[in-house]
């Protein structure tokens, strides 16, 4: 997955969180070398969470993956 695609995924995640009034203080995306995926590091409400997202999930069904991440972030506030 290209860096540009990951950035779009992260941007969409931030927009969705904002629309659902889920505060995200900080969001970082890091590629995982030699793996089909990347890590999202989310800081919200003083808590830090790390999620691993496969490139195929982010490309094939980004809305479902974003919904799952948003629900997890919201549940841990």
C-alpha beads as a LAMMPS data file, in Angstrom:
LAMMPS data file: protein, C-alpha beads

77 atoms
76 bonds

1 atom types
1 bond types

-500.0 500.0 xlo xhi
-500.0 500.0 ylo yhi
-500.0 500.0 zlo zhi

Masses

1 110.0

Atoms # bond

1 1 1 0.000 0.000 0.000
2 1 1 1.395 3.349 -0.944
3 1 1 2.021 6.025 1.662
4 1 1 -0.549 8.219 -0.077
5 1 1 -3.234 5.528 0.373
6 1 1 -2.401 5.210 4.070
7 1 1 -2.637 8.965 4.479
8 1 1 -6.086 8.947 2.859
9 1 1 -7.169 6.141 5.191
10 1 1 -5.947 8.088 8.237
11 1 1 -7.642 11.263 7.002
12 1 1 -10.941 9.411 6.566
13 1 1 -10.546 7.923 10.050
14 1 1 -10.052 11.398 11.521
15 1 1 -13.086 12.763 9.644
16 1 1 -15.285 9.901 10.823
17 1 1 -14.157 10.338 14.434
18 1 1 -14.897 14.047 14.219
19 1 1 -18.356 13.423 12.771
20 1 1 -19.135 11.019 15.617
21 1 1 -17.714 13.410 18.248
22 1 1 -14.959 11.000 19.272
23 1 1 -11.933 13.080 20.224
24 1 1 -8.589 11.952 18.874
25 1 1 -5.724 13.938 20.337
26 1 1 -3.042 12.397 18.164
27 1 1 -2.938 9.897 15.322
28 1 1 0.161 8.412 13.750
29 1 1 0.557 5.856 10.983
30 1 1 3.663 3.686 10.557
31 1 1 4.423 1.104 7.907
32 1 1 5.395 -2.348 9.118
33 1 1 8.530 -3.404 7.225
34 1 1 8.138 -6.578 5.161
35 1 1 4.475 -6.949 6.165
36 1 1 1.152 -6.407 4.455
37 1 1 -0.050 -3.707 6.797
38 1 1 0.593 -0.724 8.987
39 1 1 0.163 0.398 12.562
40 1 1 -2.098 3.165 13.746
41 1 1 -1.135 4.756 17.029
42 1 1 -4.090 6.622 18.492
43 1 1 -4.023 8.860 21.538
44 1 1 -7.421 9.793 22.874
45 1 1 -8.437 10.952 26.327
46 1 1 -4.958 10.338 27.708
47 1 1 -4.906 6.728 26.500
48 1 1 -2.689 5.330 23.801
49 1 1 -3.873 2.484 21.587
50 1 1 -2.011 0.658 18.843
51 1 1 -3.914 -1.015 16.019
52 1 1 -2.522 -3.147 13.218
53 1 1 -4.382 -2.762 9.941
54 1 1 -3.717 -4.976 6.956
55 1 1 -3.304 -3.252 3.619
56 1 1 -5.956 -5.496 2.080
57 1 1 -8.547 -4.481 4.713
58 1 1 -7.725 -0.813 4.237
59 1 1 -8.014 -1.087 0.453
60 1 1 -10.890 -3.560 -0.013
61 1 1 -13.259 -2.354 2.695
62 1 1 -11.974 0.850 4.298
63 1 1 -15.385 1.918 5.630
64 1 1 -15.809 -1.287 7.648
65 1 1 -12.261 -1.093 8.975
66 1 1 -12.713 2.556 9.954
67 1 1 -16.023 1.775 11.673
68 1 1 -14.377 -1.025 13.661
69 1 1 -11.499 1.238 14.710
70 1 1 -13.828 4.108 15.652
71 1 1 -15.954 1.765 17.772
72 1 1 -12.873 0.458 19.553
73 1 1 -11.537 3.970 20.190
74 1 1 -14.945 5.141 21.433
75 1 1 -15.332 2.142 23.741
76 1 1 -11.988 2.861 25.398
77 1 1 -12.619 6.530 26.175

Bonds

1 1 1 2
2 1 2 3
3 1 3 4
4 1 4 5
5 1 5 6
6 1 6 7
7 1 7 8
8 1 8 9
9 1 9 10
10 1 10 11
11 1 11 12
12 1 12 13
13 1 13 14
14 1 14 15
15 1 15 16
16 1 16 17
17 1 17 18
18 1 18 19
19 1 19 20
20 1 20 21
21 1 21 22
22 1 22 23
23 1 23 24
24 1 24 25
25 1 25 26
26 1 26 27
27 1 27 28
28 1 28 29
29 1 29 30
30 1 30 31
31 1 31 32
32 1 32 33
33 1 33 34
34 1 34 35
35 1 35 36
36 1 36 37
37 1 37 38
38 1 38 39
39 1 39 40
40 1 40 41
41 1 41 42
42 1 42 43
43 1 43 44
44 1 44 45
45 1 45 46
46 1 46 47
47 1 47 48
48 1 48 49
49 1 49 50
50 1 50 51
51 1 51 52
52 1 52 53
53 1 53 54
54 1 54 55
55 1 55 56
56 1 56 57
57 1 57 58
58 1 58 59
59 1 59 60
60 1 60 61
61 1 61 62
62 1 62 63
63 1 63 64
64 1 64 65
65 1 65 66
66 1 66 67
67 1 67 68
68 1 68 69
69 1 69 70
70 1 70 71
71 1 71 72
72 1 72 73
73 1 73 74
74 1 74 75
75 1 75 76
76 1 76 77
